[in-house]
């Protein structure tokens, strides 16, 4: 079953219950947030669990991955659907790095960008990264296209997963691109908003899961 003394053992998650003694108000409020964000709405729960799976991978949270993969299976999500949601998460992790490379390229190109790192022209500007590394850039572009193509999950739904993941990676470029892409793909504003809330809850959930380690340390402290 692994080493219970590990800094990331599943048993640590149970320790979050100790916060009921130390900070019951925030714990109760967190559970309320999770219940509201991960229940049937315009998006059904199964869709929200798929969004949560993608977010969990961007957040690099083993507790979230474990929890939401199991919840997704419990509500009838198929394994190919889960796999495609994971790939959107992987893609969005790389997309955040790729988008921020525009800042590095501006600096290398001696462009006077001032303090506005996130101007609308950022990712649309002439791509020095592509010109410096054309082969890798081409492979990256093909990877992105394959991840977002129709499969077990629709391309439009993958955009909703991407919206949540973009909030988890805290990438303004990605938020801009994928909110617009979701709307252009026919997703409603309410669907986008619900995806955003799943991303927000997942950000809190990843912190909550890791708080089990803090609780364990506090419990053992003299």
C-alpha positions in Angstrom: 0.0 0.0 0.0 3.0 2.3 -0.1 4.8 4.2 2.6 2.4 5.9 5.0 5.2 8.3 5.9 5.4 9.6 2.3 4.8 13.3 1.8 2.1 12.3 -0.7 0.4 9.2 0.6 -3.4 8.7 0.1 -3.8 8.3 3.9 -2.8 11.9 4.4 -6.1 13.0 2.7 -8.1 11.6 5.7 -6.3 14.0 7.9 -8.2 17.0 6.5 -11.0 16.0 8.8 -8.9 17.5 11.6 -9.7 20.9 10.3 -13.2 20.4 11.7 -11.6 21.0 15.1 -9.3 23.8 14.1 -11.2 25.8 11.4 -14.8 24.4 11.0 -16.3 27.4 9.3 -14.0 27.4 6.2 -14.2 23.6 6.0 -18.0 23.8 5.9 -17.9 26.6 3.3 -15.5 24.6 1.2 -17.8 21.6 1.1 -20.6 23.9 0.1 -18.6 25.3 -2.8 -17.7 21.8 -3.9 -21.3 20.6 -3.8 -22.5 23.6 -5.8 -19.8 23.5 -8.4 -19.9 19.7 -8.9 -23.6 19.0 -9.2 -26.0 18.9 -12.1 -26.6 22.3 -13.8 -26.7 23.3 -17.4 -23.8 20.9 -17.6 -24.5 17.5 -16.1 -22.4 16.1 -13.3 -20.7 13.6 -15.7 -19.4 16.5 -17.9 -18.2 18.4 -14.8 -16.3 15.4 -13.6 -14.6 15.2 -17.0 -13.7 18.9 -16.7 -12.4 18.1 -13.2 -10.2 15.3 -14.5 -8.5 17.7 -17.0 -8.1 20.3 -14.3 -6.6 17.8 -11.8 -3.8 17.1 -14.2 -3.0 20.7 -14.9 -2.9 21.2 -11.1 -0.6 18.2 -10.7 -2.7 17.1 -7.7 -2.5 13.3 -7.0 -5.4 13.5 -4.6 -7.6 15.3 -7.2 -6.7 12.8 -9.9 -7.5 9.8 -7.7 -10.8 11.4 -6.4 -12.2 12.6 -9.7 -11.2 9.7 -11.8 -13.1 7.5 -9.4 -16.1 9.9 -9.3 -16.1 10.0 -13.1 -16.3 6.2 -13.3 -19.0 6.2 -10.7 -21.3 8.5 -12.8 -20.8 6.4 -16.0 -18.0 8.2 -17.8 -16.2 5.8 -20.2 -12.4 5.3 -20.1 -11.8 6.7 -23.6 -13.6 9.9 -22.5 -11.4 10.1 -19.4 -8.3 9.6 -21.5 -9.3 12.4 -23.9 -10.0 14.7 -21.0 -6.5 13.9 -19.6 -4.9 14.8 -22.9 -6.7 18.2 -22.9 -5.2 18.8 -19.5 -1.7 17.8 -20.8 -2.2 20.0 -23.8 -3.2 22.9 -21.7 -0.2 22.5 -19.4 2.0 22.8 -22.4 -0.2 25.6 -23.9 0.4 27.8 -20.8 4.2 27.4 -21.3 3.9 28.0 -25.0 1.8 31.2 -24.6 4.2 32.6 -22.0 7.1 32.0 -24.4 5.8 35.1 -26.3 7.1 37.2 -23.4 10.5 35.6 -23.7 10.5 36.1 -27.4 9.7 39.8 -27.0 12.6 40.2 -24.7 14.9 38.4 -27.0 13.6 40.4 -29.9 14.3 43.6 -27.9 10.7 44.7 -28.2 9.6 47.5 -25.9 6.6 45.8 -24.2 6.8 47.9 -21.0 5.0 46.2 -18.2 2.1 44.8 -20.3 3.1 41.2 -20.5 -0.4 40.2 -21.5 -1.4 42.4 -24.4 -3.8 41.0 -26.9 -1.1 41.1 -29.5 1.1 38.8 -27.4 0.3 35.4 -28.8 -0.6 36.8 -32.2 2.6 38.6 -32.8 5.3 37.3 -35.2 6.4 34.1 -33.6 10.1 34.2 -33.1 9.9 30.8 -31.2 8.5 29.2 -34.3 11.2 30.6 -36.5 14.0 29.6 -34.1 12.7 26.0 -33.6 10.5 25.3 -36.6 10.5 21.5 -36.3 9.5 21.4 -32.7 6.9 24.1 -33.3 5.3 22.1 -36.1 5.1 19.0 -33.9 3.5 21.0 -31.1 1.0 22.4 -33.6 0.1 19.0 -34.8 -0.2 17.7 -31.2 -2.6 20.5 -30.4 -4.8 19.8 -33.4 -5.0 16.1 -32.6 -6.0 16.7 -29.0 -8.8 19.0 -29.9 -10.2 17.0 -32.8 -13.6 15.2 -32.5 -13.3 11.9 -30.7 -14.9 10.2 -27.7 -15.5 13.8 -26.6 -16.7 16.6 -29.0 -14.3 19.4 -29.9 -16.7 21.9 -28.4 -16.7 20.1 -25.0 -12.9 19.9 -25.1 -13.0 23.7 -25.2 -14.9 23.7 -22.0 -12.3 21.5 -20.4 -9.7 23.8 -21.7 -11.4 26.9 -20.2 -11.2 25.3 -16.7 -7.7 24.2 -17.3 -6.7 27.7 -18.4 -7.9 29.1 -15.1 -5.9 26.4 -13.2 -2.7 27.3 -15.1 -3.5 31.0 -14.6 -2.7 31.8 -18.2 -4.5 34.9 -19.5 -3.7 34.1 -23.1 -5.2 30.6 -22.7 -8.3 32.0 -21.0 -8.8 34.5 -23.9 -8.3 31.9 -26.6 -10.4 29.1 -25.2 -13.4 31.2 -23.9 -13.7 32.6 -27.4 -13.2 29.2 -28.9 -15.9 27.7 -26.7 -18.4 30.4 -27.6 -17.5 30.1 -31.3 -18.1 26.3 -31.1 -21.6 27.0 -29.9 -21.3 26.6 -26.2 -23.5 28.9 -24.1 -22.3 31.6 -21.7 -23.8 29.5 -18.8 -21.9 26.4 -19.9 -18.6 28.4 -20.0 -19.4 29.9 -16.6 -20.1 26.5 -15.1 -16.8 25.2 -16.5 -15.0 28.2 -14.9 -16.5 27.4 -11.5 -15.3 23.8 -11.8 -11.9 25.2 -12.4 -12.2 27.5 -9.4 -13.3 24.6 -7.2 -10.5 22.4 -8.4 -8.0 25.0 -7.5 -9.4 25.1 -4.0 -9.6 21.3 -4.0 -6.0 20.8 -4.8 -5.0 23.0 -1.9 -7.5 21.2 0.3 -6.1 17.8 -0.7 -2.5 18.9 0.1 -3.7 20.4 3.4 -3.9 16.8 4.7 -0.1 16.9 4.9 -0.2 20.1 6.9 -2.9 18.6 9.2 -0.7 15.5 9.7 2.3 17.8 10.7 0.1 19.8 13.0 -1.3 16.7 14.6 2.2 15.3 15.3 3.6 18.6 16.5 4.2 19.0 20.3 
